[in-house]
Amino acid sequence: MSTTRATENDRSAVRTLLRLWPYVRPVRARLSGAAVVAVLASCTGLVIPLVLKWMVDGPVADRDPAGVWLGALYLLLLGLAEALLFGLRRWLVARPLSHVEAEMRADLYRHLQRLPVAFHDRWASGQLLSRGTTDLMLLRMFLAFPLTFLLVNTVTILVGVVIMLVQDWSLGLVILVPAIPVMVTCVIFEKRYSLVARRAQDQVGDLTTVVEEGVLGIRIIKGFGRHRSQARAFRELSRTLRGTELRKAGLLATIWGVIVTLPEVAIGAALVLGAVQVADGELSAGTLVAFLSTALALRWPVDSIGFLLAMSQEAATATERYFEVMDEEPESRASTAAARAEDSGLRFHHVRFRYPDAPEDSPPLLDGIDLHIRPGESMALVGATGSGKTTLTALVPRLHEATSGRITLDGQDITAMSREELRSRVAVAFEEPTLFSAAVSENVLMGAGGGAGTVELERALAVAQADFVHSLPQGTDTQVGEQGHSLSGGQRQRLALARAVVGKPPFLVLDDPLSALDVHTEAAVEAALRDVLADTTALIVAHRPSTVLLADRVALLSGGRITAVGTHHELLRTNAEYAHLMAGTDEEDGR
C-alpha cells in the first residue's frame, strides 16, 4: 500500500526548498563562492561578442591580419577562462554537497529509528527507501546545478539584455517581445509540473515496495507459484509510472517548444531588421555581429529555463517528501511521573490501548488491564487468536504507547525512564524473529548492550539450544543472510531467544518464542530456560501447555481484559475458556 500525501495546488516551491537551509548553512560559503565563479564565467562568455565587434569593425574592416590574430588570441583566452571558471565551480560544490546529502541521509535514518512502531506499521518500506535514496539524489542534483544556474542564468540574461540594448535599442526591444509569453508559460508549467512530479516520486516509492517485498518474499512467491501474478503487478505499476513520466516529458516538451521557438523567431526578426539597418548605413556590421552573438549566447540560459524549473519542482517535491517523515513525532521522551516503590515487579495499572489509526468510535483492543507480576515471578499470557497478547507485550518496552493507564517496573513508571534505560532493563524475543545481515555473534550480542564477550555468548547459545551455530562454516562468525533466511525458522527463533537472554535482563518479555521448535528441542530449551527465569521477572505469551508450565502463574486475556489469573492446574479446573484453549482448538497468536 502506498503512503502518499496530497499536494496542495498553492504550495510554494520556494518556501518548501527553504527548509533545506539548516543543511546548506554550514557549506554556504563554498556554494556562494561557486555561484560567484559561475556568474563570472557566464559574463566572461558575454565579452566574446564585444571582441567580435572590435574585430569586425577594426582589423577585418581595415584588412589588418595582425589585428585578426590578436583578436583570435583574445577569444581563445576568454574561452579558456570561461572553461576554467566553470571547472572551478564544479570543484567548489562537489565535496560540500556530498556532505549535505550524507547528513540528510544520516538524519533520516536516525529519525526512523526513533519513530514509534505505529509509524512503521502505516508506512510502506519502499516509500521510506525512496525518500532516503532517490529523493536525496534529486536534492543533491538541485543544489549542484539548478540552484546555482537559476541565479547565474538570470544574471546572464539581464547583463546580455543590457549589452544588446546598448548596442541597438530597437533590436533589443525586438528580442524582448517574447519575454511576457515565456513568463506566463513558465508560471503555468510550474503549477502543472509540480503535481505530476509528486505523483511520479510517490509511484517510485510504490514500485520500490513491490521490488523489496518480491525479494524478501521470494520463497513464498516460488512456493506458491505466484511469480506471474507478481510480475503482472510489477508491470502494472511500471506502466503507471511510465505514463506519469511521459506526462512529465510532455509538459517539458511544451515549455521547451515555447521557450525555444519564440526567442528564435525574435532573433530571426532582429537579424532581418539589423541587416536592413546595415544596408542603409544606420548600423555597423560589427555591431550587428556583436548583437546577434550576444543573442545567441543567451540561447542556453533562456532554453534551460524549462529544464531548471522542472528540476526545481522535483527537488521541491523531494524536500516535501523528506520532511513528511522528519516531521513525524518521534517516540516521546521520559516524563516526570513519580515512582511508587511499593509496586515492585512488573505491573499494569488499568491499561487501555487503541491503535492510533483505529476509528475514534471503535472499542479499544485492550481495556482496563490490571496485572501484577511479582519480582522473580514468571507469568504466562494466554488468549485466543487476535485477543491482543502480542500488543500487550509490546507495551512493556514501549514499542507501542498505552492509550491510558500506567505500566511500572519496580514501581517506576516506564514513561519516566529514558528509552535507553527501559530497553536495557527489558529484553524481548518475538514469535517472528528478525536477524540482520551480520555474523551470528553480532546478532546475539546485540541484546547485551555492551561489554559482553565469548563467555556470555556461549551461555546464551546454550540456553537457547543453539549449538548448531558451531557447525556452520565459520562458526559464530558465519554471516547469516538477509532476515536470516539462510537458517530455518527454528534456528532463527533460537538465536532470537539467545539474544534476549544474553544480557541477563531483570525483565524478560517472550512472545511465544518456542513455536517453531520441534518437541525434543522445545523440551531442552524449556529446561535451560527455567534456570534463566529463576533470576528474572518474565511475561511469556504461550499457546502450548508445555510453555505455560514454565510460568509460575497464568493470566487469561479475553475481550480485551484479564479475566482470570491462577496456576495452570487451577485454571484448567475452574475456567472453561482456558481449558478450551489448552485443548488445542486455537493455537495461533494474533495481534
C-alpha positions in Angstrom: 0.0 0.0 0.0 1.4 3.4 -0.9 1.8 6.1 1.6 1.3 9.4 -0.2 0.1 12.8 0.8 -2.0 15.2 -1.3 0.0 18.1 -2.7 -1.7 21.5 -2.3 -2.0 23.5 -5.5 -0.9 26.6 -3.8 2.2 25.1 -2.3 5.2 27.4 -2.7 8.3 25.6 -4.1 10.5 28.3 -2.7 9.0 28.0 0.8 9.5 24.3 0.6 13.0 24.4 -0.6 13.9 26.9 2.2 13.6 24.1 4.6 16.9 22.8 3.3 18.7 25.9 4.8 19.8 24.2 8.0 21.7 21.6 6.0 23.0 24.1 3.5 24.1 26.8 6.0 27.4 25.0 7.0 28.5 25.0 3.4 27.0 28.3 2.3 30.5 29.9 1.8 31.6 27.4 -0.8 28.2 27.4 -2.5 28.2 31.2 -2.6 31.7 31.2 -4.0 30.7 28.7 -6.6 27.8 30.9 -7.6 30.0 34.0 -7.9 32.5 32.0 -10.0 29.7 30.7 -12.3 28.4 34.3 -12.8 32.0 35.4 -13.7 32.3 32.5 -16.1 29.0 33.3 -17.8 29.7 37.0 -18.0 33.1 36.2 -19.5 31.3 34.5 -22.3 29.4 37.7 -22.9 32.6 39.6 -23.5 33.3 37.4 -26.6 30.6 39.2 -28.8 32.3 42.6 -27.9 35.6 41.3 -29.1 34.0 40.1 -32.3 32.5 43.6 -32.8 36.0 45.1 -32.3 37.5 42.6 -34.8 34.8 43.1 -37.5 34.7 46.9 -37.3 38.5 47.1 -36.8 41.1 44.6 -38.1 38.7 42.9 -40.5 37.4 46.2 -42.0 40.9 47.6 -42.1 42.3 44.3 -43.6 44.8 44.0 -40.7 45.9 40.3 -40.3 47.9 41.1 -37.2 44.8 42.5 -35.5 42.8 39.5 -36.6 45.3 37.2 -35.0 45.3 39.3 -31.9 41.5 39.1 -31.7 41.7 35.4 -32.1 44.1 35.2 -29.2 41.7 37.2 -27.1 38.8 34.9 -28.0 41.0 31.8 -27.1 41.9 33.3 -23.7 38.3 34.2 -23.0 37.2 30.7 -23.9 39.9 29.1 -21.6 39.0 31.5 -18.8 35.3 30.6 -19.1 36.1 26.8 -19.1 38.4 27.1 -16.1 35.9 29.1 -14.1 33.1 26.6 -14.7 35.5 23.8 -13.7 36.3 25.6 -10.5 32.6 26.0 -9.8 32.2 22.2 -10.1 35.1 21.6 -7.8 33.8 24.0 -5.2 30.4 22.3 -4.9 31.3 18.6 -5.2 32.6 18.0 -1.6 30.1 20.2 0.3 27.1 18.8 -1.5 28.1 15.2 -0.9 28.4 16.2 2.8 24.9 17.7 2.7 23.4 14.6 1.2 25.2 12.4 3.7 24.0 14.5 6.7 20.4 14.4 5.4 20.5 10.7 4.9 22.0 10.1 8.4 19.4 12.3 10.0 16.6 10.5 8.2 18.0 7.1 9.4 18.3 8.3 13.0 14.8 9.7 12.9 13.4 6.5 11.5 15.0 4.6 14.5 13.2 7.0 16.9 9.8 6.8 15.3 7.2 4.6 17.0 6.3 1.2 15.7 2.8 2.6 14.8 4.5 4.8 12.2 6.3 1.8 10.6 3.0 -0.1 10.7 1.5 2.6 8.5 4.3 3.4 6.1 5.4 1.1 3.2 9.1 0.4 3.5 9.6 1.2 -0.2 8.3 4.7 0.3 10.9 5.2 3.1 13.7 3.7 0.9 12.8 6.0 -2.0 12.9 9.1 0.3 16.4 8.1 1.6 17.8 7.3 -1.9 16.0 8.8 -5.0 14.7 11.9 -3.3 18.1 12.8 -1.7 19.8 12.3 -5.0 17.4 14.8 -6.6 18.1 17.3 -3.8 21.9 16.9 -4.3 21.4 17.5 -8.1 19.3 20.5 -7.4 21.8 22.1 -5.1 24.6 21.3 -7.5 23.1 22.7 -10.7 19.6 24.3 -10.8 20.1 26.3 -7.5 23.2 28.0 -8.9 22.2 28.3 -12.5 18.8 29.8 -11.8 20.8 32.7 -10.3 23.6 32.6 -12.9 21.2 32.5 -15.9 19.1 35.3 -14.5 22.2 37.5 -14.1 23.4 36.4 -17.5 20.1 37.3 -19.3 19.9 40.7 -17.6 23.6 41.5 -18.4 23.1 40.3 -22.0 19.9 42.3 -22.5 21.6 45.4 -21.2 24.5 44.8 -23.7 22.0 44.3 -26.6 20.1 47.5 -25.7 23.3 49.4 -25.6 24.3 48.1 -29.0 20.9 49.0 -30.5 17.8 49.7 -28.5 15.4 48.9 -31.3 16.8 45.5 -32.0 16.9 44.9 -28.2 13.1 45.6 -28.0 12.5 43.1 -30.7 14.4 40.4 -28.7 12.4 41.3 -25.6 9.0 40.8 -27.2 8.8 37.0 -26.3 9.5 37.7 -22.6 5.9 38.0 -21.5 4.5 34.9 -23.2 7.6 32.9 -21.9 7.0 34.1 -18.3 3.3 33.2 -18.5 4.2 29.7 -19.9 6.6 29.2 -17.0 4.0 30.0 -14.4 1.5 27.6 -15.9 4.2 24.9 -16.3 5.4 25.2 -12.7 1.9 24.5 -11.3 1.2 21.6 -13.5 4.6 20.0 -13.3 4.7 20.1 -9.5 1.7 17.8 -9.3 3.0 15.4 -11.9 6.4 15.3 -10.3 5.0 14.5 -6.9 2.8 11.7 -8.4 5.9 10.2 -10.1 8.0 10.2 -7.0 5.2 8.5 -4.9 4.9 5.9 -7.7 8.6 5.2 -7.5 8.1 4.5 -3.8 5.3 2.1 -4.6 7.5 0.3 -7.2 10.3 0.1 -4.7 8.0 -1.5 -2.2 6.9 -4.2 -4.7 10.5 -4.9 -5.5 11.5 -5.2 -1.9 8.6 -7.4 -1.0 9.3 -9.6 -4.0 12.9 -10.1 -3.0 12.2 -10.7 0.7 9.2 -13.0 0.0 10.8 -14.9 -2.9 10.3 -18.2 -1.1 6.6 -17.7 -0.7 6.3 -16.5 -4.3 8.2 -19.5 -5.7 6.5 -21.9 -3.2 3.0 -20.9 -4.4 3.9 -20.3 -8.0 2.9 -16.7 -7.8 5.8 -15.3 -9.9 3.5 -14.5 -12.8 1.0 -12.5 -10.7 3.9 -10.7 -9.0 5.3 -9.9 -12.4 1.9 -8.6 -13.6 1.6 -6.4 -10.5 5.1 -5.0 -11.2 4.4 -4.4 -14.9 1.1 -2.6 -13.9 3.0 -0.3 -11.5 5.8 0.2 -14.1 3.2 1.1 -16.8 1.6 3.6 -14.4 4.9 5.2 -13.6 5.8 5.2 -17.3 2.6 7.1 -18.1 3.4 9.7 -15.4 6.9 10.1 -16.7 5.6 10.6 -20.2 3.2 13.2 -18.9 6.2 15.0 -17.3 8.1 14.7 -20.7 5.1 16.1 -22.5 4.9 19.2 -20.2 8.7 19.7 -20.5 8.4 19.4 -24.3 5.6 22.0 -24.3 7.5 24.6 -22.3 10.7 23.9 -24.3 8.8 24.4 -27.5 7.6 27.8 -26.4 10.9 28.9 -24.8 12.9 27.8 -27.8 10.6 28.9 -30.6 9.7 32.4 -29.5 13.2 33.6 -28.9 14.4 32.0 -32.2 11.7 33.9 -34.1 12.7 37.1 -32.3 16.4 36.5 -33.3 15.4 35.9 -36.9 13.4 39.1 -36.9 16.3 41.0 -35.3 18.6 39.6 -38.0 16.4 40.8 -40.8 15.9 44.2 -39.3 19.6 44.6 -38.4 20.7 43.6 -42.0 18.4 46.3 -43.4 19.9 48.8 -41.0 23.5 47.8 -42.0 22.5 48.1 -45.7 21.1 51.5 -45.0 24.3 52.5 -43.2 22.4 53.0 -39.9 24.3 50.2 -38.1 27.8 48.9 -38.4 28.4 45.3 -39.4 30.4 44.7 -36.2 27.6 46.0 -34.0 25.2 43.6 -35.8 27.6 40.7 -35.3 28.1 41.6 -31.6 24.3 41.9 -31.1 23.5 38.6 -32.8 26.4 36.8 -31.0 25.1 38.1 -27.6 21.5 37.0 -28.5 22.9 33.5 -29.5 24.9 33.4 -26.3 21.7 33.9 -24.3 20.0 30.9 -26.1 21.3 28.4 -23.5 20.3 30.5 -20.4 16.8 31.0 -21.9 16.4 27.5 -23.3 17.4 26.0 -19.9 14.7 27.7 -18.0 12.2 24.8 -18.5 14.8 22.3 -17.5 15.9 24.2 -14.4 12.2 24.8 -13.4 11.5 21.1 -13.8 14.5 20.1 -11.7 13.5 22.7 -9.1 9.9 21.3 -8.9 11.2 17.8 -8.5 13.6 19.0 -5.7 10.6 20.8 -4.0 8.5 17.6 -4.0 11.6 15.6 -2.8 12.0 18.1 0.0 8.3 17.8 0.8 8.5 14.0 0.9 11.7 14.1 3.0 10.2 16.4 5.7 6.9 14.4 5.7 9.0 11.7 7.5 11.1 14.1 9.5 8.0 16.0 10.8 6.6 12.8 12.3 6.7 12.9 16.1 9.4 10.6 17.5 8.8 8.4 20.5 8.1 10.5 23.5 10.9 11.0 26.0 10.7 10.3 29.6 8.1 12.1 31.6 8.3 13.3 35.2 5.9 10.7 36.6 6.8 9.8 40.2 7.9 6.3 41.0 6.0 4.2 43.6 8.4 1.9 45.3 5.6 -0.3 46.7 4.7 -1.6 43.2 7.7 -3.9 42.7 8.0 -6.2 39.7 6.1 -5.6 36.5 2.6 -4.1 36.9 -0.2 -2.9 34.6 -2.4 -0.3 36.1 -5.8 -0.1 34.3 -4.1 0.0 30.9 -6.1 0.7 27.7 -4.8 0.6 24.2 -6.3 1.5 20.8 -4.2 1.6 17.6 -3.5 5.2 16.5 -5.1 4.7 13.1 -8.2 3.0 14.5 -11.6 4.8 14.2 -12.4 7.0 17.2 -15.6 5.2 18.0 -14.0 1.7 17.8 -13.6 -0.3 21.0 -10.1 -0.5 22.4 -8.1 -3.6 21.8 -7.1 -3.7 25.5 -9.4 -2.2 28.0 -8.6 -1.9 31.7 -5.7 -4.3 32.0 -4.7 -4.8 35.6 -2.0 -7.3 36.1 0.9 -7.7 38.6 3.9 -9.9 38.0 5.8 -10.1 41.2 9.6 -9.8 41.3 11.3 -13.0 40.2 7.9 -14.4 39.0 7.2 -15.8 35.5 3.7 -15.3 34.2 2.2 -16.9 31.1 -0.2 -14.9 29.0 -2.8 -17.0 27.2 -5.7 -15.9 24.9 -7.5 -16.6 21.7 -6.2 -15.5 18.3 -6.5 -11.7 18.0 -7.0 -11.2 21.7 -4.1 -8.7 21.9 -1.4 -10.8 23.6 1.4 -9.6 21.3 0.2 -6.0 21.6 0.2 -6.2 25.4 3.8 -7.5 25.5 4.8 -4.7 23.0 3.6 -2.1 25.6 6.3 -3.1 28.1 9.3 -1.9 26.0 7.2 0.9 24.6 7.1 -0.4 21.1 3.5 0.9 21.3 2.3 3.5 23.7 -0.5 2.8 26.1 -3.6 4.9 25.3 -4.2 5.4 29.0 -3.2 3.8 32.3 0.3 3.1 33.5 2.9 0.3 33.4 5.6 0.2 36.1 8.8 -1.7 36.6 9.7 -2.0 40.3 7.4 0.9 40.9 8.8 3.2 38.3 6.5 4.4 35.5 8.1 3.3 32.2 7.3 6.7 30.7 9.5 8.3 33.4 12.5 6.3 32.1 14.6 7.1 29.0 14.0 4.5 26.3 17.7 3.5 26.6 17.2 2.7 30.3 13.9 1.0 29.8 15.2 -1.2 27.0 18.4 -2.1 28.9 16.1 -3.5 31.6 13.6 -5.3 29.4 14.7 -7.8 26.8 12.3 -9.2 24.2 12.0 -12.2 21.9 9.3 -12.3 19.3 7.5 -15.2 17.7 8.6 -13.9 14.3 12.4 -13.4 14.9 14.3 -10.8 12.9 18.0 -11.4 12.2 20.3 -9.0 10.4 22.9 -9.5 7.6 25.7 -9.9 10.1 27.6 -12.6 12.0 25.8 -14.9 14.3 27.8 -13.5 17.2 26.8 -9.9 16.3 23.1 -10.8 16.1 23.2 -12.5 19.5 25.4 -9.9 21.3 23.1 -7.1 20.1 21.0 -8.0 23.1 23.8 -7.4 25.6 24.2 -3.7 25.1 28.0 -3.7 25.5 30.8 -5.4 27.4 29.6 -9.0 26.7 32.0 -11.4 25.2 32.5 -15.0 24.3 31.5 -16.4 27.7 28.1 -14.6 27.6 27.6 -15.6 24.0 28.2 -19.3 24.7 26.0 -19.2 27.8 23.1 -17.6 25.8 23.6 -20.1 22.9 23.4 -23.0 25.4 20.2 -21.7 27.0 18.6 -21.4 23.5 20.0 -24.8 22.5 21.6 -23.1 19.5 24.7 -25.2 19.4 24.1 -25.7 15.7 26.0 -22.5 15.1 29.3 -24.3 15.8 28.7 -26.5 12.8 28.2 -23.5 10.5 31.1 -22.8 8.0 32.7 -20.1 10.2 31.0 -20.9 13.5 29.7 -17.9 15.3 31.4 -15.7 12.8 29.2 -17.0 10.0 27.3 -14.3 8.2 23.5 -15.0 8.2 21.6 -13.9 5.1 19.2 -11.1 5.0 16.4 -11.6 7.5 18.2 -14.8 8.5 16.6 -16.7 5.6 19.7 -18.9 5.3 18.6 -20.5 8.6 15.5 -22.5 9.4 12.6 -21.0 11.3 13.5 -22.9 14.5 17.2 -21.8 14.2 16.2 -18.2 13.8 13.9 -18.4 16.8 16.6 -19.9 19.0 19.1 -17.2 18.0 16.5 -14.6 18.9 15.9 -16.2 22.2 19.7 -16.2 22.8 19.7 -12.5 22.0 17.0 -11.9 24.6 18.8 -13.7 27.5 22.5 -12.9 26.7 22.4 -9.7 28.8 20.8 -11.3 31.9 18.0 -8.7 31.9 15.9 -8.1 35.0 12.7 -8.2 33.0 12.1 -10.6 30.1 9.2 -10.5 27.6 8.8 -13.6 25.4 6.2 -13.7 22.7 5.7 -17.4 22.1 9.4 -17.8 21.5 9.3 -21.6 21.0 6.5 -22.0 18.5 8.9 -23.1 15.6 10.8 -25.7 17.6 10.3 -29.5 17.5 9.1 -31.3 20.6 12.6 -32.5 21.7 14.3 -29.2 21.1 11.5 -27.4 22.9 11.9 -29.6 25.9 15.6 -28.9 26.0 15.2 -25.2 25.7 12.5 -25.1 28.4 14.8 -27.0 30.8 17.5 -24.4 30.2 15.1 -21.5 30.4 13.9 -22.5 33.9 17.3 -21.5 35.3 17.1 -18.2 33.5 13.6 -17.5 34.6 14.6 -18.1 38.2 16.6 -14.9 38.1 14.3 -12.6 36.2 10.7 -11.3 36.1 9.1 -12.6 32.9 5.9 -12.2 30.9 5.6 -15.1 28.4 3.0 -15.4 25.6 2.1 -19.1 25.4 -0.1 -21.4 23.4 1.2 -24.9 24.4 0.7 -26.4 27.8 4.5 -27.2 27.9 5.3 -23.5 27.5 2.7 -22.5 30.1 4.2 -24.8 32.6 7.4 -22.7 32.5 5.5 -20.0 34.3 4.6 -19.7 38.0 1.1 -18.3 37.2 -1.1 -17.8 34.1 -3.2 -14.8 33.0 -6.1 -15.3 30.6 -6.7 -12.4 28.2 -10.2 -12.3 26.8 -12.3 -9.5 25.4 -9.5 -7.0 26.0 -9.4 -7.8 29.7 -7.6 -10.1 32.1 -10.4 -12.4 33.1 -8.6 -14.9 35.2 -5.3 -15.3 36.9 -4.0 -18.5 38.6 -1.8 -21.5 38.1 -2.2 -23.7 35.1 -3.9 -26.5 37.0 -6.2 -24.1 38.8 -7.4 -22.5 35.6 -7.9 -25.9 33.9 -10.3 -26.8 36.7 -12.1 -23.5 37.1 -12.1 -21.8 33.7 -13.9 -23.3 30.7 -12.3 -20.9 28.2 -8.8 -21.6 29.4 -9.4 -25.4 29.3 -10.8 -25.0 25.8 -7.7 -23.1 24.6 -5.3 -25.6 26.2 -7.2 -28.4 24.4 -5.5 -27.1 21.3 -8.5 -25.7 19.4 -7.0 -22.3 19.0 -3.2 -22.3 18.8 -2.3 -19.4 16.6 -1.4 -16.0 18.0 -2.6 -12.7 16.7 -2.3 -9.0 17.4 
